[in-house]
Amino acid sequence: MNAKEEYEQITELIDAERERHLNRLITALAAVYQGENENTDAAEASDDDTRKRRDEENTAMTALLALRIKAECEGIRFHLSNHIRQMKEDIEKLISYVQSLEYEWEISDAVKSDAYDLLCSICSSEDRAIIDQSYVWNQRSIINKEITPEMCWLFMKVAQYLRNMNRISEAVSLLEDLCMFSRERDNPDHKELICRALTQICDDSPETTCRICRKEYSLFMNDTSLYSGDFFWFYGCALMSLMCVEDCLYAFEKCYQIRRKILGDNNYYTEVARREIAYCKFKLTDGSEGRADLKRFVDQSEAGFFNSEVDETQLQIQEARILYTLLRDFTDISDPVEYKKYLKIYEQLCQRYEYKGEYCINMRTAWNIRGGYYLNVGDYIRAESAFLNALRVNVTNEEKCGISRIRVQSNLLLVYHLQNDIKKAYPLAVELLKTIENEYAEEHIEESDVYRIYTLFLSIQVQALTTAEQEEIDNIKKLLEETYDRILSDGILDAPREQAGFFITCICYLIQQDSLSISEQRKFSSVLCKIEENEEVFDLAPMQMTMLYYYNALILYEIGEAQAEEYFRKTINNFDTNGLQHTQKAAIAQSYGTYLCRQGRFDAGHYYIQMALDKITAAWQQYVQYINDYRLLMILRPVQLNFFFCYAVIRQTENINTAYEQLLRFKALASLAGRERNRIIHGSCSNTELLGKIRRLQNAMAALESENIFRNVEKDYEKLSEQLRRAERDFAIQFPQGASFTEISLQAVQDKIPDNTAVVEYYGTVKSYGKTQAELNNSSENQLIFDVYITRKESGKCRMQRITIPDGMKILEDVRAFVISMQHISSGEATIDELDQIDGIRFRLYDAIIAPVLPAIEGYSTVYIAPDGELINLPFDLLYGEEKICLSDRHNCVKIECARDFLFGSDEISGSSGTLIVGDPEYEVRERGIEPEKTVKTEKDQQRIRNLDVNEISSLPFAKVESYRVSDRIGGELYTGAYAAKQVVLSASGYENIHIATHGYFDPDNTDASLYSSGLVFAGIKNWYQTGEISPLYGNGLLTADEVSRMDLSSTKLVVLSSCLSGMNDVQFNAGFYGMVSALSAAGVKYVISNLWSVNDLASAVFMDAFYYYYANGRNEPPVALSKARDYLKSVTIDELRRQGWFHPTTYQMLDMESRNFLYTLEQRNGKRKPFRNEAFWGGFTCYECY
């Protein structure tokens, strides 16, 4: 603002003040005229009010005139001559107002002197010559004058007014000059004046306060009066504002000694001095000292000790500030119960005083601290909720908030990262990175936040186990080199702690990518040592320092340095550091255990491997509170990886029994955790209303997700997703605490294995453990192998052996090729190359994974196969060698997830009866109550489709025939056509058997949502697809695995899915079954029969008719009945089909014209022909035993 604008603005204020004065004068005269002041007491009170108002008016006019004179001086310097005359008038008016304020009868030299001092203090030194020339001041009286109480009062009043109108610099200058006048003119009340002036100056200008205090220090140093105590109090406050903490501590100690001596220990002013000493010590020692006294002050405030000595609002604001200091460092929570107590108090104070606009006293900060607390104790669900609440708080003053929006978002990103929630983490990370790169962003981003976000983004990449492009690796190395140079140069770093954290994470990422040479690792290790040596500069949190030790230990181990053990020991010594998560502790213990075993120190190594397993157990048992299966799977991935590395050590250094027992405890942890969660829920008095709400929200989300699979639709997921996550948070809060978990031991599992059976358990692992990069590079061995544990049980006794299958990578390549080829063959899409190569792949797989186990399982009619990884989708029954004898020709094979499944469930299914049969849905129906059955034309190939295109979905006419024949075999309730609705299946609790014949779908490319990308199709799907509206009668016609997983089918013995691809499992890292089979397992079903690929409708119908012939009325258990049905289908002739009524007129009546022609053509062929002999017709049907 220039001089002219300043002059005009102040003139407006002066005119307004004069108008207010005139209005008050008129009001007073009117009151006198009306006789309202007849009462003496009232008159005296009115006189006091009048004097007070007059003083306020005179103060205002004095201050405003002084400011206008200052503006006029600036105008005169810029040759605005019209200000000269006005300035003289203003000086005269100013002197007049000073006379009134000092209650003088006349304008004396003292009045002029005070006015002159006031003007010179408010105006700049350049203005003094102009002021001197504009009025006759009588300089001699000014030089010889003393400090009077009237002058002090004048300066104090005007300074206060200036502060109120936010003219801080003029107010501070005025009071600083007053202190100078008092000192130079030997004011007898100088100490009192200094303290009164500091009262106003301290908060506004700590620099000025320190300048005054340094000049007056010698006067107060040896004084023990309360004035001296106050002096050192203000000095300490100013030094604290300037972050001179050590000097500040000395000042507060002086203040405390004086106040303690005069006022006593329990006085409020003594306590606040003690509190500030504690605060200084807390700051200087990173919280190791002073904490007790800070908590003491809070406790005293809460107990009401100071209520009579200080204003409650002022006291509680001080209390809130102290609590912020105590709580903000949530990386070190030694006493969670106490922390929560103080956090609750802080939140209440923030709610009460947020409107005050005080620094750090607001709900965004409170929610952020609560989120930090939950983060520290590993409660990620509630941490996420708290950070989201922090982001919802509307903050009017970001500078006074104490926590930026960017910092809260980075905390939320950290939670997503720790939960391995990629779907949430990546979009937020991208948003934050864009904000950083946007030079026009409204919000200022601290350098520390920039490095923190980069670190988190890189950490997400590390946890995702992605393989980086060389360009990305080169860029990270470049950043690493830049940070390396900054750290070693001993220069000033913008954000030392965050830059160190970024450096450490870069090293971790490059180690994971095997992208650091030995020389590079040695160089970067030296930087880690430098960071460690300069701990006071980098100020790493205890958890960060622990991870620094850990990564340096890994580097030194990689390059073969003996110093590695020293750093492993440092890491272990900090093992109990607050903020270190179970997964991190497991990784540390596993790495050290591996290192020790590689050194041949097996006893010590086994101790730490067991410690790692204990931390893995603690982690997965903590995460059972996740009701969302996808989130549970993702958060357990890093935990499962920890076990993978532990097992690699155990298999070579422990006996077979120990190794297999650990495998039973930790294989497919996501499945185990989900199963235990469901068991705990069903066995406790859970909040059924909340569970119902979650189920409804999950079903709605499933509908949206599954719709998105089949077509590109734009749906607003955010609101629904937010509601669901809040409900999941409420579920986690209410999850039963202290729940007991199933004891898993080798002996317990062996006791439950059925007699006269064999169990073959596969597990993918590595041949060697703990090899350094150099050792791996010099090794020509294929590291991936399969351990196969074979358990044989006869007469109640188990024998066990382990064999190892090499060339694991080649096996997995063949598995993928075989499954894809069989799918293509079954759908008529196989290439000539696939047809030529299928037997070669089959032979190789048989020789690799079947032939080695045959001697051990010979003579056992039933063999349980527990595959691992991509072996889950392999049809073991179809494998054979050169002699072309399949495994299924020798044994009745049943797939299980893991041998520990025998511990869950019971042999007898109680509380169920009857069979539910749902088949041949009417995919497009008219909205009505109940409709007759309707025939829709089929596709020419009559096959269930693999990639579901809703527009081309056609009915499966032989599925209708199948449903009726199944009903004839086993009885039960039959639903076809428009009756075959999704809701029929969702309400299927209580049936012993469920048979479903419809289209199935599985999208192997949708790995992020396989619970949504695996499902079944029912009546009304086309209606929903065309309109987007969910029918109350038919729903959306899509039943996803996600929805099935939440059903209660614990009383159901068997579910048969006569649909294509219903048996396909998404291959998640050691997650076990994951798809429709997994969903039914989670729902409590004992047996599931499903298909791995699409099959001719008639073949499927004949197969199912035979299966139920062997299964109905308890003739055979599902695995045996399935095996017999396979044998039947591959040997059945056309003549046998005729005898069984497949060409009966009633069958033709159920078909459309095209299907009738197909059936008629088949009927006319040679009666000895076996139309379904090819394995593609029956080989995909698989029996899974879930319990």
Protein Blocks (a to p, Z undefined) as FASTA:
>chain_A
ZZklmmmmmmmmmmmmmmmmmmmmmmmmmmmmnopampmklmmmmmmmmmmmmmmmmmmm
mmmmmmmmmmmmmmmmnopaklmmmmmmmmmmmmmmmmmmnopabdcfklmmmmmmmmmm
mmcfklmmmmmmmpcehlmlmmmpccdfklmmmmmmmmmmmmmnopaklmmmmmmmmmmm
mmmnopaklmmmmmmmmmmmmmmmmmlmmmmmmmmmmmmmmpcbfklmmmmmmmmmmmmm
nopaklmmmmmmmmmmmmmmmnojklmklmmmmmmmmmmmmmmnnopgojlmmmmmmmmm
mnopmmmmpcfklmmmmmmmmmmmmmmmmmbcfblmlmmmmmmmmmmmmmmmmmnopghi
afklmmmmmmmmmmmnopaklmmmmmmmmmmpccfblmlnopafklmmmmmmmmmmmnop
aklmmmmmmmmmmmmmmmkbfbacdfklmmmmmmmmmmmmmmnopacdfklmmmmmmmmm
mmmmmmmnopacfblmlmmmmmmmmmmmmmmnopacfklmmmmmmmmmmmmmmmmlnopa
fklmmmmmmmmmmmmmmnopaklmmmmmmmmmmmmpghiafklmmmmmmmmmmmmmmnop
amlmmmmmmmmmmmmmmmmmmmmmpmblklmmmmmmmmmmmmmmmmmmmmmmmcfklmmm
mmmmmgokllmmmmmmmmmmmmpccdfklmmmmmmmmmmmmmmmmmmmmpccdddfklmm
mmmmmmmmmmmmmpcghiacddddfklmmmmpcghiacdddddddfbghiafklmmmpcb
dfbdcdddddddeehiacddddddehklmmmmmmmmmmmmmmmmmnopacfklmmmmmmm
mmmmmmmmmmmmmmmmgoiabacdddehjllmpcfklgccfkopafklmpccdddfbfkl
mmgocfbdghiecjdddehiafbdcddfbdcdddddddfklpacfbdcfklgccdfklmm
mmmmmmmmngpjddehjllcfklmmmmghiabdcddddddddfklmmlmmlmgccddehk
lmmmmnopacfklonopacfklmmmpccklbfbdcddbehklpccddehkbjadjklmmm
mnopabdcddfbdcdfklmmmmmmmmmmmmgghlacfklmmmmmmmmmmmpcfklmmmno
pmgfklmmmpcfklmmmmmmmmmmcfkbcfklpmklmmmpccddfZZ
